[in-house]
Amino acid sequence: MNISEIGKFALLDRLNTGFEARQQSTVKAFDDAAVIATSDKQKQICSVILLEGIHFNLVYTPVKHLGYKAVAHAVSKIVAMNALPQQILVAVGVSMRFDVLDVEALYEGIRAACSEYGIDLVENNLTASLTGMTISVTAVGEASADSLCYKSGAKVNDLVCISGSLGAAYMGLQVLERERRIFESNHTQPKLEGYDYILQKQLRPQARLDMLKTFEDNGIKPSSMTNIVDGLASDILHICKQSETGVRLYIEKIPIASETFEVCEEMNFDAVTAALNGGDDFELLFTLPVTEYEAIKSLSGFEIIGYITDASQGAYLITPEGNELKIKAQGWTSVTE
Amino acid sequence: MNISEIGKFALLDRLNTGFEARQQSTVKAFDDAAVIATSDKQKQICSVILLEGIHFNLVYTPVKHLGYKAVAHAVSKIVAMNALPQQILVAVGVSMRFDVLDVEALYEGIRAACSEYGIDLVENNLTASLTGMTISVTAVGEASADSLCYKSGAKVNDLVCISGSLGAAYMGLQVLERERRIFESNHTQPKLEGYDYILQKQLRPQARLDMLKTFEDNGIKPSSMTNIVDGLASDILHICKQSETGVRLYIEKIPIASETFEVCEEMNFDAVTAALNGGDDFELLFTLPVTEYEAIKSLSGFEIIGYITDASQGAYLITPEGNELKIKAQGWTSVTE
C-alpha cells in the first residue's frame, strides 16, 4: 500500500504501537509535547538529522537498520555526556514513492533500538517530503550534575582513550558504494560475503551504553568525552578546542580491526585515514587523569591512544618513527558528514 | 560566499554567536547534548521538522521569516501544553546552492524568535543536504505537573475556545502561490500590497505565549488544549479522540478576520473551509469547564465556538440554519501538511 492511500493519522496510529513505556520519568507521550518528570538530576537533550542521499543511500541500506542507526546515533550523543538515555522523539519525512511497508520497517528498527537501549518513544511526527526520506531523532537523558562529562574538561597530561575500533563504518560504506557502482554498470549481484564486521559497523552500529557501566563499576569519571561521528581527527580537535589544550596521538595505538585493515588493503585505501576521517563509528573518545592509570591499565574495553598537552604544543599525530603530523579536521564535504 | 567555501565548523561558529543565555535552567549548550537543570517541575519536549517544497517555498518566503516561523512553531507546541518554553535545539540541512548569507539570514530569524520568546538555543547542528533546506527545531518547556493541559482532558459540556482568527495563514499562502504562478507565466511583479495581515500570519506567525499570562492572571486552567497546526477540523478531532468525546462547533462563531473574508471573496474561496482545513495558524484551541463561563465571559483574547458532547453524539459543525455537518479531518495531502 502506498503511503498516500492510508492517510497520515491512520499510519501514525499504526506506527505508534508496540513501543513499551520503560522509563518512570516518562509522564506523557504523543501529545503536543512529551512530558518528562524531573528529579534532583539534570536532563540532557540532543538531536540528530539524517537526510537521504547525504547520510544514507536506500539502495543498500535496509530501512529497518536505518531506523535503528538513527536512534543509536542520538543515544550515542547522550552516552557521550556520561548520561543515561531515557526518551526519544522522532520526526520522519517521506515522499510518496514510499510504501507503508517501508515506513513500518523503519519503525521496526526504531522499536528494536528502543528495546535495546531501554528507552521510550515519546513523540512521533510524520510529514510528507518532496524528494526523499528525512529522519530526525531527539534523545533525552538524565544524569547527576557531577557525573556529566563535557568536551571542555580535558587537562594537560590526561590520557586519551577510545572505546573500540575506528574506520570500520567508513570502510563498510566504501564496500557498499563499490558494489553499488558495479551493480549499476553491469548488474552484477553485490558481493557482500566476508565483510560482516565492517558492514555491521556501518549499517547497524551500536551506541556504547555498555561503557557507562564500565565507568561506574570501576569508579572512573572521564575528564572529557565525546563520540566519534565526524572521525577521530575532527572529534579530538573539538575536545582540544573546548578544553583549550593540545594533544599527541600515537598512530600505532589507534585501534583498527583486522577486518578493516584487510578491506583497506583490498581497496588500496589507507586504514589510518579511514580511522581519522571516516566517522560514524559511534565509539566514545574520552580523556582520563593520568593518576587513574594504575586503576585502568588492566581493564579491557578501551585503548589509550595518546595524551593531552598544553594548547601551545598543538594537536599532532606521532608516527611509529617518531615524526609529528598536524591533525586536520575534515571539511564540509565529508562523505558521512 | 558559498557554504562549501567556509566549512561546516567555521560556519557553525559564526551562526552560534549572538544567542544570549536567558534561562537559568540552561546549564550547558553546544556540547554533544544540551544540559538542562531540573527542579520540582516537569519538562516538556517537542520537535517540528520543516522541509523545503512541502512546508515552505523559498521563492516567496524570506529566509529570515522562515527561521522565526520554525521556532514559533515548536514554541507553540510547548505553549499548547500550558508550559513555558525555555530552550530550543536546531538542526539545519542546506544544499550547496545556498550562500552563507542565506544561512545567516535564517539564524537572524531564529535569534529574533529566541529574543521574542525569551528562550535559549542550546544545540545547533548543520548538515549538507542533497536537494534543499530542512529545518528541525526541538523545544523544551517547563511547568508544574498540575498546570499542564493535555489533549485528553476535555469533558462533556466544556466550552470550546480559540485564541484568535483562523484561515489567515492559509489564505496568505494562497495569495503567495497565485502571485508566484503569475510571475512564472509572464514575469509580472507580484502584487502583495494590501495583504499585510494574511501575509504576516503566513510568513511570520506568532506562538501565543501571551495567552499563558491571560490564563494565569484570571486563574483559568483549560481542561484540554492544543494548537492549530493541521486546521481546526483535524485539531478538534484530536482533542475529541484523546478525550473520548464528541463536539458541536457553531460555524458563525469561528473567528475569521475581515482581511481573510475579503481575500476569500476575491479568490472565490470558502472562508470557513480555510479556517477548518487551513492550518499553520498556531492559535490555541482549548476547552474550559462551563462553570467558568461567568469568570471568562468579559475577557477578550479568545472566542467560544462550541461545546464538548458525549462521544456517542459525534463531532459536528452547526450551520447558522441549524443543520449539522460531520467534521472531517484533512488527509495526508494537506497543502500545509
HADDOCK unambig.tbl for C-alpha pairs under 7 A between the chains (distance, minus, plus):
assign (segid A and resid 4 and name CA) (segid B and resid 332 and name CA) 6.58 0.50 0.50
assign (segid A and resid 7 and name CA) (segid B and resid 331 and name CA) 5.74 0.50 0.50
assign (segid A and resid 7 and name CA) (segid B and resid 332 and name CA) 4.96 0.50 0.50
assign (segid A and resid 8 and name CA) (segid B and resid 331 and name CA) 6.76 0.50 0.50
assign (segid A and resid 8 and name CA) (segid B and resid 332 and name CA) 4.93 0.50 0.50
assign (segid A and resid 31 and name CA) (segid B and resid 150 and name CA) 6.66 0.50 0.50
assign (segid A and resid 31 and name CA) (segid B and resid 151 and name CA) 6.60 0.50 0.50
assign (segid A and resid 32 and name CA) (segid B and resid 46 and name CA) 6.92 0.50 0.50
assign (segid A and resid 32 and name CA) (segid B and resid 77 and name CA) 5.25 0.50 0.50
assign (segid A and resid 32 and name CA) (segid B and resid 78 and name CA) 6.95 0.50 0.50
assign (segid A and resid 32 and name CA) (segid B and resid 80 and name CA) 6.67 0.50 0.50
assign (segid A and resid 32 and name CA) (segid B and resid 81 and name CA) 6.70 0.50 0.50
assign (segid A and resid 32 and name CA) (segid B and resid 226 and name CA) 6.55 0.50 0.50
assign (segid A and resid 33 and name CA) (segid B and resid 44 and name CA) 5.64 0.50 0.50
assign (segid A and resid 33 and name CA) (segid B and resid 45 and name CA) 5.13 0.50 0.50
assign (segid A and resid 33 and name CA) (segid B and resid 46 and name CA) 4.44 0.50 0.50
assign (segid A and resid 33 and name CA) (segid B and resid 77 and name CA) 6.20 0.50 0.50
assign (segid A and resid 33 and name CA) (segid B and resid 78 and name CA) 6.02 0.50 0.50
assign (segid A and resid 33 and name CA) (segid B and resid 81 and name CA) 6.91 0.50 0.50
assign (segid A and resid 34 and name CA) (segid B and resid 44 and name CA) 5.25 0.50 0.50
assign (segid A and resid 34 and name CA) (segid B and resid 45 and name CA) 5.05 0.50 0.50
assign (segid A and resid 34 and name CA) (segid B and resid 46 and name CA) 6.09 0.50 0.50
assign (segid A and resid 35 and name CA) (segid B and resid 42 and name CA) 6.70 0.50 0.50
assign (segid A and resid 35 and name CA) (segid B and resid 43 and name CA) 5.70 0.50 0.50
assign (segid A and resid 35 and name CA) (segid B and resid 44 and name CA) 4.46 0.50 0.50
assign (segid A and resid 35 and name CA) (segid B and resid 45 and name CA) 6.54 0.50 0.50
assign (segid A and resid 36 and name CA) (segid B and resid 42 and name CA) 5.75 0.50 0.50
assign (segid A and resid 36 and name CA) (segid B and resid 43 and name CA) 5.07 0.50 0.50
assign (segid A and resid 36 and name CA) (segid B and resid 44 and name CA) 6.14 0.50 0.50
assign (segid A and resid 37 and name CA) (segid B and resid 42 and name CA) 4.76 0.50 0.50
assign (segid A and resid 37 and name CA) (segid B and resid 43 and name CA) 6.36 0.50 0.50
assign (segid A and resid 38 and name CA) (segid B and resid 38 and name CA) 5.50 0.50 0.50
assign (segid A and resid 38 and name CA) (segid B and resid 39 and name CA) 6.30 0.50 0.50
assign (segid A and resid 38 and name CA) (segid B and resid 40 and name CA) 6.46 0.50 0.50
assign (segid A and resid 38 and name CA) (segid B and resid 41 and name CA) 6.36 0.50 0.50
assign (segid A and resid 38 and name CA) (segid B and resid 42 and name CA) 5.35 0.50 0.50
assign (segid A and resid 38 and name CA) (segid B and resid 43 and name CA) 6.79 0.50 0.50
assign (segid A and resid 39 and name CA) (segid B and resid 38 and name CA) 6.30 0.50 0.50
assign (segid A and resid 39 and name CA) (segid B and resid 39 and name CA) 6.37 0.50 0.50
assign (segid A and resid 39 and name CA) (segid B and resid 40 and name CA) 6.60 0.50 0.50
assign (segid A and resid 40 and name CA) (segid B and resid 38 and name CA) 6.46 0.50 0.50
assign (segid A and resid 40 and name CA) (segid B and resid 39 and name CA) 6.58 0.50 0.50
assign (segid A and resid 41 and name CA) (segid B and resid 38 and name CA) 6.35 0.50 0.50
assign (segid A and resid 42 and name CA) (segid B and resid 35 and name CA) 6.68 0.50 0.50
assign (segid A and resid 42 and name CA) (segid B and resid 36 and name CA) 5.76 0.50 0.50
assign (segid A and resid 42 and name CA) (segid B and resid 37 and name CA) 4.76 0.50 0.50
assign (segid A and resid 42 and name CA) (segid B and resid 38 and name CA) 5.34 0.50 0.50
assign (segid A and resid 43 and name CA) (segid B and resid 35 and name CA) 5.67 0.50 0.50
assign (segid A and resid 43 and name CA) (segid B and resid 36 and name CA) 5.06 0.50 0.50
assign (segid A and resid 43 and name CA) (segid B and resid 37 and name CA) 6.35 0.50 0.50
assign (segid A and resid 43 and name CA) (segid B and resid 38 and name CA) 6.78 0.50 0.50
assign (segid A and resid 44 and name CA) (segid B and resid 33 and name CA) 5.63 0.50 0.50
assign (segid A and resid 44 and name CA) (segid B and resid 34 and name CA) 5.25 0.50 0.50
assign (segid A and resid 44 and name CA) (segid B and resid 35 and name CA) 4.45 0.50 0.50
assign (segid A and resid 44 and name CA) (segid B and resid 36 and name CA) 6.15 0.50 0.50
assign (segid A and resid 45 and name CA) (segid B and resid 33 and name CA) 5.11 0.50 0.50
assign (segid A and resid 45 and name CA) (segid B and resid 34 and name CA) 5.05 0.50 0.50
assign (segid A and resid 45 and name CA) (segid B and resid 35 and name CA) 6.53 0.50 0.50
assign (segid A and resid 46 and name CA) (segid B and resid 32 and name CA) 6.92 0.50 0.50
assign (segid A and resid 46 and name CA) (segid B and resid 33 and name CA) 4.42 0.50 0.50
assign (segid A and resid 46 and name CA) (segid B and resid 34 and name CA) 6.10 0.50 0.50
assign (segid A and resid 46 and name CA) (segid B and resid 123 and name CA) 6.99 0.50 0.50
assign (segid A and resid 49 and name CA) (segid B and resid 91 and name CA) 6.78 0.50 0.50
assign (segid A and resid 51 and name CA) (segid B and resid 129 and name CA) 6.61 0.50 0.50
assign (segid A and resid 53 and name CA) (segid B and resid 130 and name CA) 6.13 0.50 0.50
assign (segid A and resid 54 and name CA) (segid B and resid 128 and name CA) 6.83 0.50 0.50
assign (segid A and resid 54 and name CA) (segid B and resid 129 and name CA) 6.14 0.50 0.50
assign (segid A and resid 54 and name CA) (segid B and resid 130 and name CA) 6.28 0.50 0.50
assign (segid A and resid 77 and name CA) (segid B and resid 32 and name CA) 5.27 0.50 0.50
assign (segid A and resid 77 and name CA) (segid B and resid 33 and name CA) 6.21 0.50 0.50
assign (segid A and resid 78 and name CA) (segid B and resid 32 and name CA) 6.96 0.50 0.50
assign (segid A and resid 78 and name CA) (segid B and resid 33 and name CA) 6.03 0.50 0.50
assign (segid A and resid 80 and name CA) (segid B and resid 32 and name CA) 6.68 0.50 0.50
assign (segid A and resid 81 and name CA) (segid B and resid 32 and name CA) 6.70 0.50 0.50
assign (segid A and resid 81 and name CA) (segid B and resid 33 and name CA) 6.92 0.50 0.50
assign (segid A and resid 91 and name CA) (segid B and resid 49 and name CA) 6.78 0.50 0.50
assign (segid A and resid 127 and name CA) (segid B and resid 337 and name CA) 6.81 0.50 0.50
assign (segid A and resid 128 and name CA) (segid B and resid 54 and name CA) 6.85 0.50 0.50
assign (segid A and resid 129 and name CA) (segid B and resid 51 and name CA) 6.62 0.50 0.50
assign (segid A and resid 129 and name CA) (segid B and resid 54 and name CA) 6.15 0.50 0.50
assign (segid A and resid 130 and name CA) (segid B and resid 53 and name CA) 6.15 0.50 0.50
assign (segid A and resid 130 and name CA) (segid B and resid 54 and name CA) 6.31 0.50 0.50
assign (segid A and resid 150 and name CA) (segid B and resid 31 and name CA) 6.68 0.50 0.50
assign (segid A and resid 151 and name CA) (segid B and resid 31 and name CA) 6.62 0.50 0.50
assign (segid A and resid 226 and name CA) (segid B and resid 32 and name CA) 6.55 0.50 0.50
assign (segid A and resid 331 and name CA) (segid B and resid 7 and name CA) 5.73 0.50 0.50
assign (segid A and resid 331 and name CA) (segid B and resid 8 and name CA) 6.80 0.50 0.50
assign (segid A and resid 332 and name CA) (segid B and resid 4 and name CA) 6.58 0.50 0.50
assign (segid A and resid 332 and name CA) (segid B and resid 7 and name CA) 4.93 0.50 0.50
assign (segid A and resid 332 and name CA) (segid B and resid 8 and name CA) 4.96 0.50 0.50
assign (segid A and resid 337 and name CA) (segid B and resid 127 and name CA) 6.74 0.50 0.50
